[in-house]
Amino acid sequence: MKNRLKVLRAELDWSQAELADRIGVARQTIIALEAGKYAPSLPLAFKLSKIFNKQVEEVFIPDPTD
Amino acid sequence: MNPPSNPTTSASRRYLWQFGLSMVAYMIVVFLSRLLWHTADGPWQTVIALAPMVPAIFVFVSIVRYLLDTDELRRRIAVDSLALAGGATALIAVTYGLLEGGGLPRPSAWWTFAVFMGSWIVSGCFVRRRYQ
């Protein structure tokens, strides 16, 4: 699953650590999410979308192979 | 406005403190237990021999609390590596158990613990790399 986390975070000029603190996860988790190495749970996906004031499908893009 | 304190960071700090203190307590109690074991007799000898289990339980509790309080990726890494370590330990135990039938000596039960902890460290490295 792809995502636009890096772009959205850059638009708000937040660091990975800042985003991690805002949603209560480790910076390691943000790094894995942005690299597409980890697909978040639904609650975390909703939490991330909410913090950027976006719909889930505006942040996370399903991979055609998924 | 500062964001609220990160619960994952707090969980990690709490875990390091609780795990560290429990391990120090464990080592002290093991030392005292070995020192006093010969001086006791009857049921007290068993009580003194098992005394290190009290701080060992605190070590276990600190790991469980970390698993419950940390974020989902760290929990997944911990649980995946624990599962792999459990599987590797079972395979090694069965392999050695079969070799025991061929005459190899029966090792101390401590070896199971050592193999499990060693496997946990190795599997943790592999599982973490998957998410980097």
N, CA and C atoms of all chains as a GROMACS GRO file, in nm:
protein
  594
    1MET      N    1   0.084  -0.120   0.000
    1MET     CA    2   0.000   0.000   0.000
    1MET      C    3   0.088   0.126   0.000
    2LYS      N    4   0.058   0.216  -0.092
    2LYS     CA    5   0.134   0.341  -0.098
    2LYS      C    6   0.066   0.446  -0.009
    3ASN      N    7   0.138   0.553   0.018
    3ASN     CA    8   0.076   0.660   0.097
    3ASN      C    9   0.142   0.794   0.066
    4ARG      N   10   0.074   0.902   0.108
    4ARG     CA   11   0.124   1.037   0.081
    4ARG      C   12   0.173   1.104   0.208
    5LEU      N   13   0.210   1.023   0.305
    5LEU     CA   14   0.248   1.078   0.436
    5LEU      C   15   0.365   1.177   0.427
    6LYS      N   16   0.465   1.141   0.348
    6LYS     CA   17   0.584   1.225   0.339
    6LYS      C   18   0.550   1.363   0.282
    7VAL      N   19   0.466   1.362   0.178
    7VAL     CA   20   0.426   1.488   0.112
    7VAL      C   21   0.342   1.572   0.209
    8LEU      N   22   0.245   1.508   0.273
    8LEU     CA   23   0.156   1.581   0.365
    8LEU      C   24   0.233   1.637   0.484
    9ARG      N   25   0.327   1.558   0.531
    9ARG     CA   26   0.410   1.603   0.644
    9ARG      C   27   0.497   1.723   0.602
   10ALA      N   28   0.552   1.714   0.481
   10ALA     CA   29   0.637   1.824   0.431
   10ALA      C   30   0.556   1.952   0.415
   11GLU      N   31   0.429   1.938   0.370
   11GLU     CA   32   0.344   2.057   0.353
   11GLU      C   33   0.324   2.133   0.484
   12LEU      N   34   0.321   2.058   0.593
   12LEU     CA   35   0.302   2.121   0.725
   12LEU      C   36   0.436   2.151   0.793
   13ASP      N   37   0.545   2.115   0.723
   13ASP     CA   38   0.680   2.137   0.774
   13ASP      C   39   0.702   2.066   0.910
   14TRP      N   40   0.649   1.946   0.920
   14TRP     CA   41   0.669   1.866   1.040
   14TRP      C   42   0.784   1.768   1.017
   15SER      N   43   0.860   1.745   1.122
   15SER     CA   44   0.962   1.640   1.114
   15SER      C   45   0.895   1.505   1.141
   16GLN      N   46   0.967   1.399   1.112
   16GLN     CA   47   0.913   1.265   1.142
   16GLN      C   48   0.888   1.250   1.292
   17ALA      N   49   0.979   1.304   1.371
   17ALA     CA   50   0.966   1.294   1.517
   17ALA      C   51   0.842   1.369   1.565
   18GLU      N   52   0.816   1.485   1.502
   18GLU     CA   53   0.700   1.565   1.542
   18GLU      C   54   0.569   1.492   1.510
   19LEU      N   55   0.564   1.435   1.390
   19LEU     CA   56   0.444   1.359   1.352
   19LEU      C   57   0.426   1.239   1.447
   20ALA      N   58   0.538   1.172   1.476
   20ALA     CA   59   0.532   1.056   1.566
   20ALA      C   60   0.475   1.096   1.702
   21ASP      N   61   0.522   1.209   1.755
   21ASP     CA   62   0.473   1.257   1.886
   21ASP      C   63   0.325   1.294   1.880
   22ARG      N   64   0.284   1.352   1.767
   22ARG     CA   65   0.144   1.394   1.755
   22ARG      C   66   0.046   1.277   1.752
   23ILE      N   67   0.090   1.165   1.695
   23ILE     CA   68  -0.004   1.051   1.690
   23ILE      C   69   0.033   0.941   1.791
   24GLY      N   70   0.141   0.963   1.866
   24GLY     CA   71   0.174   0.871   1.975
   24GLY      C   72   0.238   0.740   1.930
   25VAL      N   73   0.322   0.747   1.827
   25VAL     CA   74   0.397   0.627   1.786
   25VAL      C   75   0.546   0.660   1.786
   26ALA      N   76   0.628   0.557   1.763
   26ALA     CA   77   0.773   0.580   1.757
   26ALA      C   78   0.810   0.638   1.620
   27ARG      N   79   0.921   0.712   1.616
   27ARG     CA   80   0.967   0.767   1.487
   27ARG      C   81   0.996   0.654   1.388
   28GLN      N   82   1.043   0.542   1.441
   28GLN     CA   83   1.069   0.422   1.360
   28GLN      C   84   0.943   0.381   1.282
   29THR      N   85   0.827   0.397   1.345
   29THR     CA   86   0.700   0.360   1.280
   29THR      C   87   0.670   0.454   1.163
   30ILE      N   88   0.695   0.583   1.183
   30ILE     CA   89   0.674   0.681   1.074
   30ILE      C   90   0.767   0.650   0.958
   31ILE      N   91   0.893   0.617   0.990
   31ILE     CA   92   0.991   0.585   0.884
   31ILE      C   93   0.942   0.464   0.804
   32ALA      N   94   0.896   0.360   0.874
   32ALA     CA   95   0.849   0.237   0.807
   32ALA      C   96   0.724   0.265   0.723
   33LEU      N   97   0.634   0.350   0.777
   33LEU     CA   98   0.511   0.384   0.703
   33LEU      C   99   0.545   0.461   0.575
   34GLU      N  100   0.630   0.564   0.588
   34GLU     CA  101   0.665   0.646   0.472
   34GLU      C  102   0.738   0.566   0.365
   35ALA      N  103   0.817   0.468   0.409
   35ALA     CA  104   0.892   0.385   0.314
   35ALA      C  105   0.802   0.277   0.252
   36GLY      N  106   0.677   0.268   0.299
   36GLY     CA  107   0.586   0.166   0.247
   36GLY      C  108   0.620   0.026   0.294
   37LYS      N  109   0.699   0.018   0.403
   37LYS     CA  110   0.740  -0.114   0.455
   37LYS      C  111   0.638  -0.170   0.553
   38TYR      N  112   0.549  -0.084   0.598
   38TYR     CA  113   0.451  -0.128   0.697
   38TYR      C  114   0.314  -0.070   0.664
   39ALA      N  115   0.214  -0.156   0.658
   39ALA     CA  116   0.076  -0.112   0.635
   39ALA      C  117   0.009  -0.095   0.772
   40PRO      N  118  -0.040   0.026   0.803
   40PRO     CA  119  -0.093   0.049   0.938
   40PRO      C  120  -0.227  -0.021   0.960
   41SER      N  121  -0.263  -0.035   1.086
   41SER     CA  122  -0.396  -0.086   1.122
   41SER      C  123  -0.498   0.022   1.083
   42LEU      N  124  -0.625  -0.016   1.077
   42LEU     CA  125  -0.729   0.083   1.044
   42LEU      C  126  -0.732   0.199   1.144
   43PRO      N  127  -0.728   0.172   1.277
   43PRO     CA  128  -0.729   0.287   1.371
   43PRO      C  129  -0.613   0.383   1.348
   44LEU      N  130  -0.493   0.330   1.319
   44LEU     CA  131  -0.379   0.419   1.297
   44LEU      C  132  -0.394   0.494   1.165
   45ALA      N  133  -0.447   0.428   1.062
   45ALA     CA  134  -0.469   0.495   0.933
   45ALA      C  135  -0.568   0.610   0.949
   46PHE      N  136  -0.676   0.588   1.027
   46PHE     CA  137  -0.775   0.694   1.051
   46PHE      C  138  -0.714   0.809   1.132
   47LYS      N  139  -0.631   0.773   1.229
   47LYS     CA  140  -0.566   0.873   1.313
   47LYS      C  141  -0.476   0.963   1.228
   48LEU      N  142  -0.398   0.899   1.139
   48LEU     CA  143  -0.307   0.974   1.052
   48LEU      C  144  -0.386   1.064   0.957
   49SER      N  145  -0.494   1.011   0.902
   49SER     CA  146  -0.575   1.091   0.808
   49SER      C  147  -0.635   1.211   0.880
   50LYS      N  148  -0.682   1.187   1.003
   50LYS     CA  149  -0.747   1.293   1.080
   50LYS      C  150  -0.650   1.407   1.112
   51ILE      N  151  -0.527   1.369   1.142
   51ILE     CA  152  -0.430   1.474   1.179
   51ILE      C  153  -0.394   1.563   1.060
   52PHE      N  154  -0.411   1.507   0.936
   52PHE     CA  155  -0.387   1.588   0.816
   52PHE      C  156  -0.517   1.644   0.759
   53ASN      N  157  -0.628   1.626   0.831
   53ASN     CA  158  -0.761   1.670   0.784
   53ASN      C  159  -0.794   1.616   0.644
   54LYS      N  160  -0.767   1.488   0.626
   54LYS     CA  161  -0.794   1.424   0.497
   54LYS      C  162  -0.878   1.299   0.519
   55GLN      N  163  -0.937   1.250   0.410
   55GLN     CA  164  -1.003   1.120   0.412
   55GLN      C  165  -0.894   1.012   0.403
   56VAL      N  166  -0.924   0.894   0.454
   56VAL     CA  167  -0.824   0.786   0.452
   56VAL      C  168  -0.773   0.759   0.310
   57GLU      N  169  -0.867   0.760   0.214
   57GLU     CA  170  -0.827   0.729   0.076
   57GLU      C  171  -0.746   0.840   0.011
   58GLU      N  172  -0.742   0.959   0.075
   58GLU     CA  173  -0.657   1.066   0.025
   58GLU      C  174  -0.513   1.050   0.075
   59VAL      N  175  -0.498   0.972   0.180
   59VAL     CA  176  -0.364   0.952   0.238
   59VAL      C  177  -0.305   0.818   0.196
   60PHE      N  178  -0.389   0.715   0.198
   60PHE     CA  179  -0.341   0.580   0.164
   60PHE      C  180  -0.399   0.534   0.031
   61ILE      N  181  -0.310   0.488  -0.054
   61ILE     CA  182  -0.352   0.445  -0.188
   61ILE      C  183  -0.325   0.295  -0.201
   62PRO      N  184  -0.433   0.216  -0.220
   62PRO     CA  185  -0.410   0.072  -0.230
   62PRO      C  186  -0.327   0.036  -0.353
   63ASP      N  187  -0.237  -0.057  -0.335
   63ASP     CA  188  -0.155  -0.108  -0.445
   63ASP      C  189  -0.242  -0.199  -0.531
   64PRO      N  190  -0.236  -0.187  -0.665
   64PRO     CA  191  -0.320  -0.275  -0.750
   64PRO      C  192  -0.294  -0.424  -0.723
   65THR      N  193  -0.176  -0.455  -0.675
   65THR     CA  194  -0.144  -0.596  -0.651
   65THR      C  195  -0.197  -0.644  -0.515
   66ASP      N  196  -0.245  -0.552  -0.430
   66ASP     CA  197  -0.296  -0.590  -0.296
   66ASP      C  198  -0.427  -0.667  -0.307
   67MET      N  199   0.152   2.531   2.021
   67MET     CA  200   0.108   2.435   2.124
   67MET      C  201   0.189   2.306   2.113
   68ASN      N  202   0.247   2.261   2.223
   68ASN     CA  203   0.324   2.138   2.221
   68ASN      C  204   0.231   2.017   2.215
   69PRO      N  205   0.267   1.916   2.133
   69PRO     CA  206   0.184   1.795   2.131
   69PRO      C  207   0.192   1.723   2.265
   70PRO      N  208   0.090   1.642   2.301
   70PRO     CA  209   0.096   1.571   2.428
   70PRO      C  210   0.212   1.472   2.427
   71SER      N  211   0.258   1.432   2.547
   71SER     CA  212   0.373   1.343   2.554
   71SER      C  213   0.342   1.211   2.482
   72ASN      N  214   0.442   1.162   2.412
   72ASN     CA  215   0.424   1.044   2.328
   72ASN      C  216   0.414   0.917   2.414
   73PRO      N  217   0.300   0.845   2.410
   73PRO     CA  218   0.284   0.726   2.496
   73PRO      C  219   0.384   0.615   2.462
   74THR      N  220   0.428   0.609   2.335
   74THR     CA  221   0.525   0.505   2.296
   74THR      C  222   0.662   0.534   2.359
   75THR      N  223   0.700   0.663   2.358
   75THR     CA  224   0.827   0.701   2.421
   75THR      C  225   0.821   0.674   2.570
   76SER      N  226   0.708   0.708   2.634
   76SER     CA  227   0.691   0.683   2.778
   76SER      C  228   0.698   0.534   2.807
   77ALA      N  229   0.634   0.453   2.719
   77ALA     CA  230   0.635   0.307   2.740
   77ALA      C  231   0.777   0.252   2.730
   78SER      N  232   0.855   0.305   2.635
   78SER     CA  233   0.993   0.258   2.619
   78SER      C  234   1.077   0.293   2.741
   79ARG      N  235   1.061   0.417   2.788
   79ARG     CA  236   1.138   0.460   2.908
   79ARG      C  237   1.100   0.376   3.028
   80ARG      N  238   0.968   0.356   3.046
   80ARG     CA  239   0.920   0.278   3.161
   80ARG      C  240   0.974   0.135   3.154
   81TYR      N  241   0.973   0.080   3.033
   81TYR     CA  242   1.022  -0.057   3.013
   81TYR      C  243   1.170  -0.067   3.049
   82LEU      N  244   1.250   0.029   3.000
   82LEU     CA  245   1.394   0.024   3.029
   82LEU      C  246   1.420   0.031   3.179
   83TRP      N  247   1.348   0.117   3.248
   83TRP     CA  248   1.364   0.128   3.394
   83TRP      C  249   1.321   0.000   3.465
   84GLN      N  250   1.200  -0.046   3.433
   84GLN     CA  251   1.147  -0.164   3.503
   84GLN      C  252   1.230  -0.289   3.472
   85PHE      N  253   1.266  -0.306   3.344
   85PHE     CA  254   1.345  -0.423   3.305
   85PHE      C  255   1.483  -0.416   3.370
   86GLY      N  256   1.546  -0.298   3.365
   86GLY     CA  257   1.680  -0.282   3.423
   86GLY      C  258   1.682  -0.308   3.573
   87LEU      N  259   1.587  -0.246   3.644
   87LEU     CA  260   1.582  -0.264   3.790
   87LEU      C  261   1.552  -0.410   3.827
   88SER      N  262   1.461  -0.472   3.751
   88SER     CA  263   1.426  -0.613   3.779
   88SER      C  264   1.546  -0.703   3.755
   89MET      N  265   1.624  -0.675   3.651
   89MET     CA  266   1.742  -0.758   3.622
   89MET      C  267   1.849  -0.740   3.730
   90VAL      N  268   1.867  -0.616   3.777
   90VAL     CA  269   1.964  -0.592   3.885
   90VAL      C  270   1.918  -0.667   4.011
   91ALA      N  271   1.787  -0.655   4.042
   91ALA     CA  272   1.732  -0.726   4.159
   91ALA      C  273   1.750  -0.877   4.142
   92TYR      N  274   1.729  -0.926   4.020
   92TYR     CA  275   1.744  -1.070   3.993
   92TYR      C  276   1.888  -1.114   4.023
   93MET      N  277   1.985  -1.039   3.975
   93MET     CA  278   2.125  -1.077   3.994
   93MET      C  279   2.162  -1.075   4.143
   94ILE      N  280   2.112  -0.974   4.216
   94ILE     CA  281   2.140  -0.967   4.361
   94ILE      C  282   2.078  -1.087   4.432
   95VAL      N  283   1.952  -1.119   4.399
   95VAL     CA  284   1.884  -1.230   4.466
   95VAL      C  285   1.948  -1.365   4.430
   96VAL      N  286   1.993  -1.380   4.304
   96VAL     CA  287   2.063  -1.504   4.267
   96VAL      C  288   2.190  -1.518   4.350
   97PHE      N  289   2.265  -1.408   4.364
   97PHE     CA  290   2.389  -1.410   4.442
   97PHE      C  291   2.359  -1.449   4.587
   98LEU      N  292   2.259  -1.384   4.647
   98LEU     CA  293   2.224  -1.413   4.787
   98LEU      C  294   2.171  -1.555   4.802
   99SER      N  295   2.093  -1.598   4.703
   99SER     CA  296   2.036  -1.733   4.708
   99SER      C  297   2.146  -1.839   4.706
  100ARG      N  298   2.245  -1.820   4.619
  100ARG     CA  299   2.358  -1.915   4.611
  100ARG      C  300   2.437  -1.914   4.742
  101LEU      N  301   2.448  -1.792   4.801
  101LEU     CA  302   2.527  -1.776   4.924
  101LEU      C  303   2.460  -1.846   5.042
  102LEU      N  304   2.325  -1.835   5.048
  102LEU     CA  305   2.252  -1.882   5.166
  102LEU      C  306   2.198  -2.025   5.152
  103TRP      N  307   2.200  -2.077   5.032
  103TRP     CA  308   2.136  -2.206   5.006
  103TRP      C  309   2.190  -2.318   5.096
  104HIS      N  310   2.323  -2.320   5.112
  104HIS     CA  311   2.384  -2.429   5.191
  104HIS      C  312   2.359  -2.414   5.341
  105THR      N  313   2.326  -2.292   5.383
  105THR     CA  314   2.306  -2.270   5.527
  105THR      C  315   2.166  -2.313   5.571
  106ALA      N  316   2.075  -2.330   5.477
  106ALA     CA  317   1.936  -2.367   5.512
  106ALA      C  318   1.914  -2.516   5.492
  107ASP      N  319   1.806  -2.564   5.552
  107ASP     CA  320   1.771  -2.705   5.526
  107ASP      C  321   1.618  -2.720   5.518
  108GLY      N  322   1.575  -2.837   5.473
  108GLY     CA  323   1.431  -2.863   5.462
  108GLY      C  324   1.365  -2.775   5.358
  109PRO      N  325   1.240  -2.736   5.384
  109PRO     CA  326   1.167  -2.656   5.284
  109PRO      C  327   1.230  -2.519   5.258
  110TRP      N  328   1.305  -2.468   5.357
  110TRP     CA  329   1.368  -2.335   5.338
  110TRP      C  330   1.469  -2.336   5.224
  111GLN      N  331   1.532  -2.453   5.205
  111GLN     CA  332   1.628  -2.463   5.096
  111GLN      C  333   1.557  -2.441   4.961
  112THR      N  334   1.436  -2.497   4.949
  112THR     CA  335   1.358  -2.479   4.826
  112THR      C  336   1.316  -2.333   4.810
  113VAL      N  337   1.272  -2.273   4.923
  113VAL     CA  338   1.229  -2.132   4.920
  113VAL      C  339   1.345  -2.043   4.874
  114ILE      N  340   1.464  -2.068   4.931
  114ILE     CA  341   1.581  -1.986   4.895
  114ILE      C  342   1.622  -2.011   4.750
  115ALA      N  343   1.616  -2.137   4.706
  115ALA     CA  344   1.652  -2.170   4.567
  115ALA      C  345   1.559  -2.101   4.468
  116LEU      N  346   1.431  -2.089   4.506
  116LEU     CA  347   1.332  -2.030   4.414
  116LEU      C  348   1.316  -1.878   4.430
  117ALA      N  349   1.385  -1.820   4.529
  117ALA     CA  350   1.371  -1.675   4.555
  117ALA      C  351   1.397  -1.590   4.429
  118PRO      N  352   1.496  -1.623   4.344
  118PRO     CA  353   1.517  -1.539   4.223
  118PRO      C  354   1.397  -1.534   4.130
  119MET      N  355   1.300  -1.626   4.148
  119MET     CA  356   1.182  -1.622   4.063
  119MET      C  357   1.098  -1.496   4.085
  120VAL      N  358   1.109  -1.436   4.205
  120VAL     CA  359   1.029  -1.314   4.232
  120VAL      C  360   1.073  -1.200   4.139
  121PRO      N  361   1.204  -1.162   4.139
  121PRO     CA  362   1.242  -1.058   4.041
  121PRO      C  363   1.228  -1.106   3.896
  122ALA      N  364   1.242  -1.237   3.871
  122ALA     CA  365   1.225  -1.288   3.734
  122ALA      C  366   1.082  -1.262   3.686
  123ILE      N  367   0.985  -1.275   3.777
  123ILE     CA  368   0.845  -1.247   3.741
  123ILE      C  369   0.828  -1.099   3.708
  124PHE      N  370   0.901  -1.012   3.781
  124PHE     CA  371   0.895  -0.869   3.752
  124PHE      C  372   0.954  -0.839   3.613
  125VAL      N  373   1.058  -0.913   3.575
  125VAL     CA  374   1.116  -0.898   3.440
  125VAL      C  375   1.007  -0.932   3.337
  126PHE      N  376   0.939  -1.045   3.359
  126PHE     CA  377   0.833  -1.089   3.269
  126PHE      C  378   0.721  -0.984   3.260
  127VAL      N  379   0.682  -0.931   3.377
  127VAL     CA  380   0.575  -0.830   3.381
  127VAL      C  381   0.617  -0.705   3.302
  128SER      N  382   0.745  -0.666   3.314
  128SER     CA  383   0.790  -0.546   3.242
  128SER      C  384   0.781  -0.568   3.090
  129ILE      N  385   0.810  -0.691   3.044
  129ILE     CA  386   0.801  -0.721   2.900
  129ILE      C  387   0.654  -0.718   2.855
  130VAL      N  388   0.566  -0.778   2.937
  130VAL     CA  389   0.423  -0.780   2.901
  130VAL      C  390   0.368  -0.637   2.896
  131ARG      N  391   0.406  -0.554   2.995
  131ARG     CA  392   0.358  -0.415   2.996
  131ARG      C  393   0.406  -0.339   2.873
  132TYR      N  394   0.532  -0.366   2.833
  132TYR     CA  395   0.586  -0.300   2.714
  132TYR      C  396   0.504  -0.340   2.590
  133LEU      N  397   0.475  -0.470   2.581
  133LEU     CA  398   0.397  -0.518   2.466
  133LEU      C  399   0.259  -0.454   2.461
  134LEU      N  400   0.200  -0.432   2.578
  134LEU     CA  401   0.065  -0.374   2.584
  134LEU      C  402   0.067  -0.223   2.556
  135ASP      N  403   0.176  -0.155   2.598
  135ASP     CA  404   0.177  -0.009   2.594
  135ASP      C  405   0.244   0.052   2.472
  136THR      N  406   0.327  -0.027   2.403
  136THR     CA  407   0.402   0.032   2.292
  136THR      C  408   0.315   0.046   2.167
  137ASP      N  409   0.370   0.105   2.061
  137ASP     CA  410   0.287   0.123   1.940
  137ASP      C  411   0.279  -0.007   1.858
  138GLU      N  412   0.193  -0.007   1.757
  138GLU     CA  413   0.160  -0.133   1.689
  138GLU      C  414   0.277  -0.194   1.613
  139LEU      N  415   0.365  -0.111   1.555
  139LEU     CA  416   0.478  -0.168   1.480
  139LEU      C  417   0.578  -0.232   1.576
  140ARG      N  418   0.609  -0.162   1.685
  140ARG     CA  419   0.704  -0.219   1.782
  140ARG      C  420   0.649  -0.347   1.844
  141ARG      N  421   0.517  -0.347   1.868
  141ARG     CA  422   0.454  -0.469   1.923
  141ARG      C  423   0.465  -0.583   1.822
  142ARG      N  424   0.443  -0.549   1.697
  142ARG     CA  425   0.450  -0.652   1.593
  142ARG      C  426   0.592  -0.709   1.582
  143ILE      N  427   0.691  -0.618   1.586
  143ILE     CA  428   0.830  -0.664   1.579
  143ILE      C  429   0.861  -0.755   1.698
  144ALA      N  430   0.818  -0.714   1.817
  144ALA     CA  431   0.846  -0.794   1.938
  144ALA      C  432   0.776  -0.930   1.930
  145VAL      N  433   0.649  -0.928   1.890
  145VAL     CA  434   0.572  -1.054   1.887
  145VAL      C  435   0.624  -1.147   1.777
  146ASP      N  436   0.654  -1.090   1.658
  146ASP     CA  437   0.708  -1.173   1.549
  146ASP      C  438   0.839  -1.237   1.590
  147SER      N  439   0.927  -1.156   1.653
  147SER     CA  440   1.058  -1.212   1.689
  147SER      C  441   1.044  -1.315   1.802
  148LEU      N  442   0.948  -1.292   1.894
  148LEU     CA  443   0.924  -1.392   2.000
  148LEU      C  444   0.873  -1.523   1.940
  149ALA      N  445   0.783  -1.512   1.841
  149ALA     CA  446   0.730  -1.632   1.776
  149ALA      C  447   0.839  -1.709   1.704
  150LEU      N  448   0.926  -1.636   1.631
  150LEU     CA  449   1.036  -1.702   1.560
  150LEU      C  450   1.132  -1.767   1.659
  151ALA      N  451   1.160  -1.695   1.769
  151ALA     CA  452   1.252  -1.751   1.871
  151ALA      C  453   1.191  -1.877   1.934
  152GLY      N  454   1.060  -1.874   1.960
  152GLY     CA  455   0.992  -1.992   2.016
  152GLY      C  456   1.001  -2.110   1.921
  153GLY      N  457   0.978  -2.083   1.792
  153GLY     CA  458   0.985  -2.189   1.691
  153GLY      C  459   1.125  -2.247   1.679
  154ALA      N  460   1.225  -2.157   1.677
  154ALA     CA  461   1.365  -2.203   1.664
  154ALA      C  462   1.404  -2.286   1.786
  155THR      N  463   1.361  -2.241   1.905
  155THR     CA  464   1.394  -2.314   2.028
  155THR      C  465   1.329  -2.453   2.025
  156ALA      N  466   1.204  -2.459   1.981
  156ALA     CA  467   1.135  -2.588   1.973
  156ALA      C  468   1.207  -2.682   1.876
  157LEU      N  469   1.248  -2.628   1.760
  157LEU     CA  470   1.319  -2.712   1.661
  157LEU      C  471   1.451  -2.765   1.718
  158ILE      N  472   1.525  -2.674   1.785
  158ILE     CA  473   1.655  -2.714   1.842
  158ILE      C  474   1.632  -2.817   1.954
  159ALA      N  475   1.527  -2.793   2.036
  159ALA     CA  476   1.498  -2.887   2.146
  159ALA      C  477   1.461  -3.026   2.093
  160VAL      N  478   1.377  -3.028   1.987
  160VAL     CA  479   1.337  -3.158   1.930
  160VAL      C  480   1.459  -3.228   1.867
  161THR      N  481   1.541  -3.149   1.795
  161THR     CA  482   1.660  -3.207   1.732
  161THR      C  483   1.751  -3.271   1.838
  162TYR      N  484   1.776  -3.193   1.947
  162TYR     CA  485   1.864  -3.247   2.051
  162TYR      C  486   1.798  -3.364   2.123
  163GLY      N  487   1.666  -3.353   2.144
  163GLY     CA  488   1.594  -3.462   2.209
  163GLY      C  489   1.609  -3.592   2.132
  164LEU      N  490   1.605  -3.584   1.998
  164LEU     CA  491   1.623  -3.703   1.915
  164LEU      C  492   1.766  -3.756   1.927
  165LEU      N  493   1.862  -3.661   1.934
  165LEU     CA  494   2.002  -3.703   1.946
  165LEU      C  495   2.030  -3.766   2.082
  166GLU      N  496   1.953  -3.722   2.184
  166GLU     CA  497   1.968  -3.782   2.318
  166GLU      C  498   1.941  -3.933   2.313
  167GLY      N  499   1.843  -3.969   2.225
  167GLY     CA  500   1.815  -4.112   2.206
  167GLY      C  501   1.935  -4.187   2.150
  168GLY      N  502   2.023  -4.112   2.083
  168GLY     CA  503   2.144  -4.173   2.026
  168GLY      C  504   2.262  -4.170   2.122
  169GLY      N  505   2.235  -4.124   2.245
  169GLY     CA  506   2.340  -4.131   2.345
  169GLY      C  507   2.403  -3.998   2.387
  170LEU      N  508   2.360  -3.886   2.329
  170LEU     CA  509   2.418  -3.758   2.372
  170LEU      C  510   2.373  -3.727   2.515
  171PRO      N  511   2.458  -3.657   2.593
  171PRO     CA  512   2.423  -3.630   2.733
  171PRO      C  513   2.302  -3.538   2.747
  172ARG      N  514   2.229  -3.552   2.858
  172ARG     CA  515   2.110  -3.469   2.882
  172ARG      C  516   2.158  -3.334   2.939
  173PRO      N  517   2.135  -3.224   2.865
  173PRO     CA  518   2.185  -3.093   2.914
  173PRO      C  519   2.095  -3.035   3.023
  174SER      N  520   2.148  -2.930   3.089
  174SER     CA  521   2.071  -2.859   3.192
  174SER      C  522   1.952  -2.788   3.127
  175ALA      N  523   1.844  -2.772   3.203
  175ALA     CA  524   1.726  -2.700   3.152
  175ALA      C  525   1.760  -2.554   3.121
  176TRP      N  526   1.868  -2.503   3.179
  176TRP     CA  527   1.910  -2.365   3.152
  176TRP      C  528   1.939  -2.344   3.004
  177TRP      N  529   1.982  -2.450   2.935
  177TRP     CA  530   2.015  -2.437   2.794
  177TRP      C  531   1.895  -2.394   2.711
  178THR      N  532   1.776  -2.443   2.750
  178THR     CA  533   1.654  -2.404   2.677
  178THR      C  534   1.635  -2.253   2.684
  179PHE      N  535   1.653  -2.201   2.807
  179PHE     CA  536   1.638  -2.057   2.828
  179PHE      C  537   1.742  -1.980   2.747
  180ALA      N  538   1.868  -2.028   2.753
  180ALA     CA  539   1.977  -1.959   2.681
  180ALA      C  540   1.952  -1.961   2.530
  181VAL      N  541   1.906  -2.074   2.478
  181VAL     CA  542   1.879  -2.086   2.334
  181VAL      C  543   1.764  -1.992   2.295
  182PHE      N  544   1.660  -1.987   2.381
  182PHE     CA  545   1.546  -1.901   2.351
  182PHE      C  546   1.588  -1.754   2.349
  183MET      N  547   1.664  -1.711   2.450
  183MET     CA  548   1.705  -1.570   2.455
  183MET      C  549   1.797  -1.536   2.338
  184GLY      N  550   1.889  -1.628   2.306
  184GLY     CA  551   1.979  -1.606   2.192
  184GLY      C  552   1.901  -1.596   2.061
  185SER      N  553   1.803  -1.686   2.046
  185SER     CA  554   1.720  -1.685   1.924
  185SER      C  555   1.639  -1.556   1.916
  186TRP      N  556   1.593  -1.508   2.032
  186TRP     CA  557   1.513  -1.385   2.035
  186TRP      C  558   1.594  -1.265   1.986
  187ILE      N  559   1.721  -1.260   2.030
  187ILE     CA  560   1.809  -1.149   1.988
  187ILE      C  561   1.830  -1.156   1.836
  188VAL      N  562   1.862  -1.276   1.785
  188VAL     CA  563   1.889  -1.291   1.641
  188VAL      C  564   1.763  -1.263   1.559
  189SER      N  565   1.648  -1.322   1.601
  189SER     CA  566   1.524  -1.302   1.524
  189SER      C  567   1.482  -1.155   1.529
  190GLY      N  568   1.506  -1.088   1.642
  190GLY     CA  569   1.472  -0.946   1.656
  190GLY      C  570   1.546  -0.863   1.550
  191CYS      N  571   1.674  -0.895   1.527
  191CYS     CA  572   1.754  -0.822   1.427
  191CYS      C  573   1.694  -0.842   1.287
  192PHE      N  574   1.656  -0.965   1.255
  192PHE     CA  575   1.600  -0.994   1.123
  192PHE      C  576   1.464  -0.927   1.104
  193VAL      N  577   1.378  -0.936   1.207
  193VAL     CA  578   1.243  -0.880   1.193
  193VAL      C  579   1.250  -0.728   1.182
  194ARG      N  580   1.338  -0.664   1.262
  194ARG     CA  581   1.351  -0.518   1.256
  194ARG      C  582   1.396  -0.474   1.116
  195ARG      N  583   1.489  -0.550   1.057
  195ARG     CA  584   1.540  -0.513   0.924
  195ARG      C  585   1.430  -0.510   0.818
  196ARG      N  586   1.329  -0.596   0.840
  196ARG     CA  587   1.218  -0.604   0.746
  196ARG      C  588   1.142  -0.472   0.734
  197TYR      N  589   1.142  -0.394   0.841
  197TYR     CA  590   1.064  -0.270   0.842
  197TYR      C  591   1.151  -0.146   0.827
  198GLN      N  592   1.280  -0.164   0.789
  198GLN     CA  593   1.368  -0.047   0.774
  198GLN      C  594   1.378  -0.004   0.629
   0.00000   0.00000   0.00000
